[in-house]
Amino acid sequence: MPRRGVTRLAAVLLTALLPPLLADADIARTVRAASSRQRSDRSLVVAPGARPAVLAAMTLGEEGVDRVAGGEGGAASSANASGTPLLVVTATGREAEETALALRSYLPADDVAVMPAWETLPHERLSPRADTVAQRLSVLRRLAHPEEGGAIRVLVVPVRALLAPVIAGLGELEPVRLAPGLAVGLEETARRLETAAYTRVDMVESRGEYAVRGGILDVFPPSEPRPVRVDFFGDEIDEVSSFAVADQRTIEALASVTATACRELVLTGEVRGRAAALTEAVPGAADMLEKISQGIAVEGMESLAPVLVDKMIPLLDLVGDRLTVLLEPERVRKRAEDLTATTAEFLAAAWTSAASGGTVPVDLSAAAFAHLAEARALALSTNRGWWSFTALASGPEVTRLDLSDPRTYRGELERAVSDLGQWALQGWTVVVATDGPGPGRRMAQLLGDGGVPARIVDQLSEAAELGREVDWVPAPAASAEDEADETVSPVGGAAGAAADDPASGPGDG
């Protein structure tokens, strides 16, 4: 059977490509192994361009394989509650975002989430950005309460986020929900925002700020593009609307707004009490602790979390029964080593300073990055599995999926049209993604001029939508380097690449 191909695609729904993947024997075995309750340490050679499609197929579980085997090709188009949830680990935050974007080509967007890492190191007296905190808290809330925002099928995290301990209980933090008709009370809402580390100001201009004027509350949730104005009538919310920072004028009415906390260290009564008790015992952080004891959020207060909260736990303790998959394990491992080395260097410098008459550093070891080996041991000890997707590997215990990346043409339109035409004439079903409708229309016209039937579609959500002509999917969020840099792939049993010799089929290269 010739190798089939799937290109690296952009953020449009392409679930119609998953049933043909599951029909391939190698992919089906991989999906079944991922569904096993006795998962192990496993390394797979998977071409980079094919990884999003393979990961999406893995989430469908054995039931997805069985449905496709039984002729139910649409199995991949809907959420599968009995499938396999994944924790995908990347070397960097940028790679995590790119991986999530690609996964949303094959799965509903809400099924994929990214848990970003702090921009700061745990021991630095700098606070992470409010929007980063909001995204993290939103993910933790969904993990703890999937009934509220829907279950996360694929959670993508940079290794920095995987290894950084998390304050226990953050998933139980209930965000402040604001909607017309809710009887919440202005004073109570302001108190909850204060506890969630929002700063009270005279006029809201930045994320994490709120202001009260009469019966009006302005607040700028970190996850929102604009600040929000909440009009109260007595203790009931009368209207919620967004407004502009520049002139403070109302822009549009909103059905509801959720204000997540601005800090992961929430200033509860218990935290404030501990800060007050430590003020004299920790002179090096006395000023910061005094403000925290007064309920004032200060820059860098997260660095003191280990001595102010009950417990800090590994992220793996919060993600449930997920199969962990590392993308390019060597790069992930190198990044993890750099993180732990940086932490050790910082601590050594602090003790050197103390030996020279400086302040003795606070014991913040509970917030230090864990070693990657510790995360692996935890995943394996709980039968959650520890898999790796790599481009190059060898050995008897390495599973090699017969995949390769598609060719990129980088402006060679004539060559692209020629290859597409030959593949279509050979009977392949060809699906192409472009970075917008313009390039798609142009290429479809060129194919038509060459006698090759082609059509432009917005989505490929059902297998029945796949035809024998060239299907062109315009993708506004594609990652192509220029409009003419199209990547081409046929639809088939496993992911592959365009061959240098088009006569041999698009997946034989």
C-alpha positions in Angstrom: 0.0 0.0 0.0 1.5 3.4 -0.9 2.2 5.8 1.9 -0.4 8.4 2.2 0.1 12.1 3.0 -1.3 14.8 5.2 0.1 18.3 5.1 0.7 20.7 8.0 -2.5 22.6 8.0 -3.9 25.8 9.5 -6.7 26.6 11.8 -9.7 25.3 9.8 -11.7 22.3 10.7 -10.3 19.3 8.8 -11.7 16.4 10.7 -12.6 14.6 7.5 -8.9 13.7 7.2 -8.9 11.6 10.5 -11.0 8.6 9.5 -8.5 7.8 6.6 -5.7 8.0 9.1 -7.4 5.6 11.5 -7.9 3.1 8.6 -4.2 2.7 8.3 -2.9 -0.3 10.3 0.1 1.4 11.8 -1.9 4.4 13.0 -4.6 2.2 14.3 -2.1 0.2 16.4 -0.7 3.5 17.8 -4.1 4.7 18.7 -5.0 1.5 20.4 -1.7 1.5 22.4 -2.4 5.1 23.5 -5.8 3.9 24.8 -4.3 1.1 26.9 -4.6 1.2 30.6 -1.1 -0.1 30.9 0.8 2.6 29.1 4.6 2.6 29.0 7.6 4.6 28.0 7.5 4.6 24.2 9.4 6.5 21.4 7.8 7.0 17.9 9.4 8.4 14.8 6.8 10.8 13.4 7.5 13.4 10.8 6.9 17.0 12.2 4.3 17.9 9.7 2.3 14.8 10.5 2.3 15.1 14.3 -0.9 17.3 14.7 -2.9 14.8 12.7 -1.5 11.8 14.5 -2.1 13.4 17.9 -5.7 14.3 16.9 -6.3 10.7 15.8 -4.9 9.4 19.1 -7.6 11.3 21.0 -10.3 9.3 19.3 -9.3 6.1 21.2 -10.2 2.5 20.4 -13.8 3.4 19.8 -12.7 5.7 17.0 -10.7 3.0 15.4 -13.5 0.5 15.7 -16.1 2.9 14.2 -13.9 3.6 11.2 -13.2 -0.2 10.8 -17.0 -0.7 10.9 -17.5 1.8 8.1 -18.6 4.8 10.2 -16.2 7.3 8.7 -17.6 10.3 10.5 -16.3 9.1 13.9 -13.7 11.7 14.1 -15.9 14.7 13.5 -17.4 14.8 17.0 -16.0 14.8 20.5 -15.4 11.3 21.8 -15.9 11.2 25.6 -14.3 7.8 25.8 -11.2 8.8 23.8 -7.7 9.4 25.0 -6.9 12.8 26.5 -3.3 14.0 25.9 -0.7 16.1 27.6 1.6 17.4 24.8 4.9 18.8 25.9 7.0 21.1 23.8 10.4 22.7 24.3 9.2 26.3 24.1 6.1 28.4 24.6 6.0 29.4 20.9 6.1 25.7 19.9 3.2 25.1 22.3 1.1 27.8 20.6 2.0 26.6 17.1 1.1 23.0 18.0 -2.2 24.0 19.5 -3.0 26.0 16.3 -2.3 23.0 14.1 -4.3 20.7 16.4 -7.3 23.0 16.0 -7.3 22.1 12.3 -8.4 18.6 13.2 -10.3 19.0 16.5 -12.8 21.6 17.7 -11.0 24.7 19.0 -12.3 24.4 22.5 -11.0 20.8 22.8 -7.4 22.1 22.6 -5.9 24.3 25.3 -2.4 25.8 26.1 -1.1 26.1 29.6 1.6 28.8 29.3 4.5 29.2 31.5 5.4 32.2 33.6 7.7 34.7 31.8 9.6 34.9 35.2 11.5 32.3 37.1 9.8 31.0 40.3 12.4 32.7 42.6 12.5 36.0 40.8 10.8 38.9 42.5 8.9 39.7 39.4 5.3 38.8 38.7 4.1 37.0 35.5 1.9 39.0 33.1 -1.7 39.2 34.1 -3.0 37.7 30.8 -0.6 34.7 31.3 -2.0 34.2 34.8 -5.6 34.4 33.5 -5.0 31.8 30.8 -3.3 29.5 33.3 -6.2 29.8 35.8 -8.7 29.3 33.1 -7.1 26.0 32.1 -6.8 24.9 35.8 -10.5 25.7 36.3 -11.5 23.6 33.3 -9.3 20.7 34.5 -10.9 20.8 37.9 -14.5 21.5 36.6 -14.8 20.2 33.0 -18.6 20.5 33.4 -18.3 24.3 33.3 -16.2 25.0 30.2 -16.0 21.5 28.6 -13.3 18.9 28.9 -9.9 19.5 27.4 -8.9 16.7 25.0 -5.4 18.0 24.3 -3.5 20.1 26.8 -0.3 21.6 25.3 2.4 22.9 27.6 6.0 24.0 27.3 8.3 22.0 29.5 8.8 25.1 31.6 5.1 25.0 32.6 5.3 21.2 33.1 8.1 21.3 35.6 7.1 24.4 37.6 5.1 23.5 40.7 1.6 24.9 41.0 -0.2 26.2 44.1 -2.7 23.6 45.2 -6.3 24.5 44.9 -6.1 27.0 42.0 -8.6 25.0 40.0 -11.2 25.7 42.8 -10.9 29.5 42.4 -14.2 30.6 41.2 -13.9 33.5 38.8 -16.1 36.6 39.2 -18.9 36.3 36.7 -20.7 39.5 35.6 -23.9 39.4 33.6 -27.1 41.4 33.5 -29.7 40.2 36.0 -27.3 38.7 38.5 -27.8 39.8 42.1 -24.3 40.0 43.3 -23.9 43.5 44.9 -21.4 46.1 44.0 -19.5 46.0 47.3 -19.3 42.2 47.3 -18.1 42.2 43.7 -15.4 44.8 44.6 -14.3 42.7 47.6 -14.0 39.6 45.4 -11.9 41.5 42.9 -9.7 42.8 45.7 -9.1 39.2 46.9 -8.3 38.2 43.3 -5.5 40.7 43.3 -7.1 43.4 41.2 -5.9 46.9 42.0 -8.3 49.7 42.9 -7.7 52.9 40.9 -9.5 56.1 40.1 -9.6 55.3 36.4 -9.1 51.9 34.7 -6.4 51.9 32.1 -4.6 48.6 32.5 -5.4 44.9 32.9 -5.9 43.9 36.6 -7.4 47.3 37.6 -10.9 48.2 38.8 -12.6 51.4 39.8 -15.9 52.2 41.6 -17.9 55.4 40.9 -21.4 55.5 42.5 -23.3 52.5 41.1 -20.8 51.8 38.4 -17.9 49.4 38.5 -15.2 49.4 35.8 -12.9 46.4 35.6 -10.2 45.2 33.2 -10.1 41.4 33.3 -6.7 40.1 32.1 -8.4 37.8 29.6 -10.5 40.5 27.9 -9.4 42.7 25.0 -11.1 45.8 26.5 -12.1 46.9 30.0 -15.7 46.4 31.1 -18.2 48.7 32.7 -20.8 47.2 35.0 -23.9 49.2 35.9 -25.7 48.2 39.1 -29.3 48.9 40.0 -29.3 48.3 43.7 -27.6 44.9 44.2 -28.5 43.7 40.7 -26.4 44.1 37.6 -28.4 46.2 35.1 -25.9 46.3 32.2 -22.5 45.1 31.2 -20.6 46.7 28.3 -17.0 47.2 27.1 -15.4 50.6 26.8 -12.4 52.3 25.4 -9.4 53.1 27.5 -8.5 56.2 25.6 -11.8 58.1 26.0 -13.6 55.9 28.5 -16.6 55.7 26.1 -18.9 52.7 25.9 -18.3 50.5 22.9 -20.8 47.6 23.0 -23.1 45.7 25.3 -21.9 42.3 26.5 -24.0 39.2 27.5 -21.5 38.3 30.2 -17.9 38.6 31.3 -15.7 36.4 33.5 -13.0 38.1 35.5 -10.3 35.6 36.5 -7.8 36.3 39.2 -4.8 38.5 38.3 -2.3 36.6 40.5 -1.9 32.9 41.3 -1.2 33.9 44.9 -4.6 34.9 46.0 -4.7 37.2 49.0 -6.9 35.2 51.3 -7.1 35.8 55.0 -4.9 32.8 55.6 -2.2 34.1 53.2 -2.3 37.6 54.8 -2.0 36.1 58.3 1.1 34.1 57.3 2.6 37.1 55.7 2.1 39.1 58.9 3.7 36.3 61.0 6.8 36.2 58.7 7.5 39.9 58.5 10.0 39.9 61.3 11.3 36.4 60.7 12.3 37.2 57.0 13.8 40.6 57.0 14.9 40.3 53.4 11.3 40.3 52.3 9.8 42.4 55.2 8.4 45.2 53.0 6.8 42.8 50.6 5.3 40.7 53.4 3.9 43.7 55.2 2.0 44.8 52.1 0.8 41.3 51.5 -0.5 41.2 55.1 -2.5 44.3 54.3 -4.1 42.7 51.3 -2.0 44.7 48.8 -0.8 42.9 45.7 2.9 43.7 45.1 5.3 43.0 42.3 7.0 39.6 42.7 4.9 38.3 45.6 4.5 35.0 43.8 8.2 34.3 44.7 7.1 33.9 48.3 4.3 31.4 47.6 6.1 28.4 49.1 6.1 30.0 52.6 2.6 31.5 52.3 0.5 28.7 51.0 -0.3 25.2 52.3 1.1 23.2 49.4 2.6 23.3 45.9 2.1 20.3 43.7 3.3 19.1 40.2 1.2 20.0 37.2 0.9 16.3 36.5 -1.2 15.9 39.6 -3.8 18.2 38.1 -4.2 16.9 34.5 -6.0 13.6 35.2 -5.4 10.4 33.3 -3.6 11.9 30.3 -1.0 10.3 28.1 2.1 12.5 28.1 3.7 13.0 24.7 6.9 14.9 24.3 7.6 16.5 20.9 11.3 16.3 20.1 12.4 14.8 23.5 16.1 15.8 23.1 15.1 19.5 22.8 12.7 19.2 25.7 15.3 17.5 27.8 18.0 20.2 27.0 15.5 22.9 27.9 14.6 21.2 31.2 18.3 20.9 32.1 18.8 24.6 31.4 15.9 25.5 33.7 17.1 23.4 36.6 20.7 24.7 36.2 19.5 28.3 36.2 17.6 27.7 39.5 20.7 26.1 41.1 22.9 29.0 40.0 20.4 31.6 41.4 20.3 29.8 44.8 24.1 29.5 44.9 24.5 33.2 44.2 22.0 34.0 47.0 24.0 32.0 49.5 27.3 33.5 48.4 25.7 36.9 49.0 24.6 35.8 52.5 28.1 34.6 53.3 29.3 38.1 52.4 27.0 39.8 54.9 23.8 39.8 52.8 20.4 38.5 53.8 20.0 34.7 54.2 17.7 33.5 51.4 14.2 32.3 52.2 13.8 28.5 51.6 11.8 28.6 48.4 12.8 25.1 47.2 9.1 24.0 46.9 8.8 26.4 44.0 11.9 25.2 42.1 11.6 23.5 38.8 11.4 19.7 39.0 13.7 17.5 37.1 12.3 16.0 33.9 13.1 12.5 35.2 10.8 13.1 38.2 7.9 14.0 35.9 8.6 10.9 33.8 8.7 8.7 36.9 5.4 10.1 38.1 3.7 9.6 34.8 4.9 6.0 34.5 4.1 5.1 38.1 0.5 6.0 37.6 0.2 4.2 34.3 -0.4 7.4 32.4 2.5 6.7 29.9 5.4 8.8 28.7 5.7 8.9 24.9 8.0 10.8 22.6 7.6 11.9 19.0 10.9 12.4 17.3 12.2 12.9 13.8 15.3 10.6 14.1 15.6 7.6 16.3 16.8 4.0 16.0 16.7 0.8 18.0 14.4 -2.2 18.5 12.1 -0.4 20.9 11.4 2.6 18.6 8.2 2.5 16.6 8.6 4.1 13.2 5.5 5.4 11.5 5.9 5.4 7.7 5.5 9.1 7.4 7.4 12.0 5.9 6.8 15.8 5.5 5.2 17.2 2.4 7.2 19.2 -0.1 7.0 23.0 0.0 7.1 24.8 -3.3 8.1 28.3 -2.3 6.7 30.1 -5.3 7.2 27.4 -7.9 3.6 27.5 -9.1 4.2 25.6 -12.3 5.8 22.7 -10.5 3.0 22.7 -7.9 0.3 22.7 -10.5 2.1 19.9 -12.5 2.4 17.7 -9.4 -1.1 18.3 -8.3 -2.4 17.5 -11.7 -0.4 14.2 -11.9 -1.6 13.1 -8.5 -5.2 13.8 -9.3 -4.9 11.9 -12.6 -3.4 8.9 -10.7 -6.6 8.8 -8.6 -5.4 10.4 -5.4 -7.8 12.6 -3.4 -5.7 15.7 -2.9 -6.4 18.3 -0.2 -4.4 21.5 -0.2 -4.4 24.3 2.4 -3.4 27.9 1.6 -2.9 30.9 3.8 -6.0 32.7 2.4 -8.7 32.5 -0.3 -6.7 34.5 -2.8 -3.9 31.9 -3.4 -6.5 29.2 -3.4 -8.6 30.8 -6.1 -5.5 31.5 -8.2 -4.2 27.9 -7.9 -7.7 26.5 -8.6 -7.9 28.6 -11.8 -4.4 27.4 -12.9 -5.5 23.8 -12.3 -8.7 24.3 -14.2 -6.7 25.8 -17.1 -4.7 22.6 -17.0 -7.7 20.4 -17.2 -7.6 19.3 -13.5 -10.9 19.7 -11.7 -10.6 21.6 -8.4 -12.9 23.2 -5.9 -12.5 25.6 -2.9 -14.2 24.6 0.4 -14.2 26.3 3.8 -14.1 23.2 5.9 -13.7 19.5 5.6 -15.6 18.3 8.6 -17.1 15.1 7.1 -15.5 12.4 5.1 -18.3 12.5 2.6 -17.0 16.0 1.6 -13.8 14.6 0.1 -14.1 14.3 -3.6 -11.9 13.1 -6.4 -11.0 16.6 -7.5 -8.5 18.8 -5.8 -10.0 20.2 -2.6 -8.6 23.6 -1.7 -9.1 24.8 1.8 -8.3 28.5 2.3 -6.9 29.0 5.8 -6.6 32.6 7.1 -4.4 31.6 10.0 -1.9 29.4 8.0 1.7 29.5 8.7 3.0 29.6 5.1 5.9 31.9 4.5 4.3 33.5 1.4 1.1 33.2 -0.6 2.7 30.9 -3.1 4.2 28.5 -0.5 1.6 25.9 -0.8 2.0 22.4 0.7 0.3 19.5 -0.9 -1.0 16.2 0.4 -3.3 13.4 -0.5 -5.8 12.0 1.9 -5.0 8.5 3.1 -4.1 6.1 5.8 -1.1 7.8 7.3 0.6 11.2 7.1 3.3 11.7 4.4 4.9 14.1 2.0 5.0 15.0 -1.6 7.6 13.1 -3.5 10.3 14.6 -5.7 9.0 12.3 -8.4 5.3 13.0 -8.7 4.8 9.9 -10.8 5.5 7.8 -7.7 2.6 9.4 -5.7 2.6 12.2 -3.2 3.5 10.1 -0.2 6.5 8.2 -1.5 9.1 10.8 -0.9 
